[in-house]
Amino acid sequence: MSLLWTIIIGFLAGVIAKFIMPGDNEPSGFILTTILGIVGAFVASYLGQALGWYRPGEGAGLIGAVVGAIIVLFVYGLVAGRQRRAI
């Protein structure tokens, strides 16, 4: 159930992060944005577990997942911006 909960929270976090951090280098598709949000939720969960904020098997909450999604969107924007400049 923890995996499913992380995916649901990540979906919501991706949508919220897109509204918080819009930009030209950010993904424009709804599906890609939500996938990056889900990845952000997993990043927040595992980073929080490594830092001792969450117990093993416990996922990040909505705020942690939004922060993780913003970090993933920021990194995606950096990578996408480099690829556009190289072309």
C-alpha positions as CSV (number, residue, x, y, z in Angstrom):
1,M,0.0,0.0,0.0
2,S,2.9,2.4,0.6
3,L,4.0,2.2,-3.0
4,L,0.5,3.0,-4.2
5,W,0.2,5.9,-1.7
6,T,3.6,7.3,-2.9
7,I,2.4,7.2,-6.5
8,I,-0.9,9.0,-5.7
9,I,0.9,11.7,-3.6
10,G,3.5,12.0,-6.3
11,F,0.8,12.6,-8.9
12,L,-0.7,15.4,-6.8
13,A,2.8,16.8,-6.0
14,G,3.7,16.9,-9.7
15,V,0.6,19.0,-10.5
16,I,1.3,21.3,-7.6
17,A,5.0,21.7,-8.4
18,K,4.2,22.6,-12.0
19,F,2.0,25.5,-10.7
20,I,4.6,26.6,-8.3
21,M,7.5,26.4,-10.8
22,P,6.4,27.2,-14.3
23,G,8.9,27.9,-17.0
24,D,10.1,27.4,-20.6
25,N,12.5,24.5,-19.8
26,E,9.9,22.6,-17.8
27,P,7.9,19.8,-19.3
28,S,4.8,21.0,-20.9
29,G,2.9,17.7,-21.0
30,F,0.6,16.7,-18.2
31,I,1.8,13.1,-18.2
32,L,5.5,14.0,-18.1
33,T,4.8,16.5,-15.3
34,T,3.0,13.9,-13.2
35,I,5.7,11.3,-13.9
36,L,8.3,13.7,-12.7
37,G,6.1,14.4,-9.6
38,I,6.0,10.7,-8.9
39,V,9.8,10.5,-9.2
40,G,10.0,13.5,-6.9
41,A,7.9,11.7,-4.3
42,F,10.1,8.6,-4.5
43,V,13.2,10.9,-4.2
44,A,11.7,12.6,-1.2
45,S,10.8,9.3,0.4
46,Y,14.2,7.7,0.0
47,L,16.1,10.9,0.9
48,G,13.9,11.4,4.0
49,Q,14.6,7.8,5.0
50,A,18.3,8.2,4.5
51,L,18.3,11.4,6.6
52,G,16.2,9.7,9.3
53,W,13.1,11.9,8.8
54,Y,11.0,8.9,7.9
55,R,11.0,5.3,9.2
56,P,11.8,2.5,6.7
57,G,8.8,1.8,4.6
58,E,7.2,5.2,5.3
59,G,6.7,7.5,2.4
60,A,7.0,11.2,2.2
61,G,3.9,13.4,2.9
62,L,2.5,15.8,0.4
63,I,4.8,18.7,1.4
64,G,7.9,16.5,1.1
65,A,6.7,15.1,-2.2
66,V,6.1,18.6,-3.6
67,V,9.6,19.7,-2.5
68,G,11.0,16.5,-4.2
69,A,9.0,17.2,-7.3
70,I,10.3,20.8,-7.4
71,I,13.9,19.5,-7.2
72,V,13.3,17.0,-10.0
73,L,11.6,19.6,-12.1
74,F,14.5,22.0,-11.5
75,V,17.1,19.3,-12.5
76,Y,15.0,18.5,-15.6
77,G,14.9,22.2,-16.5
78,L,18.7,22.3,-16.3
79,V,19.2,19.2,-18.4
80,A,16.6,20.3,-21.0
81,G,18.1,23.7,-21.2
82,R,21.5,22.3,-22.0
83,Q,20.2,20.0,-24.7
84,R,18.4,22.9,-26.4
85,R,21.6,25.1,-26.3
86,A,23.6,22.2,-27.8
87,I,21.3,21.8,-30.8
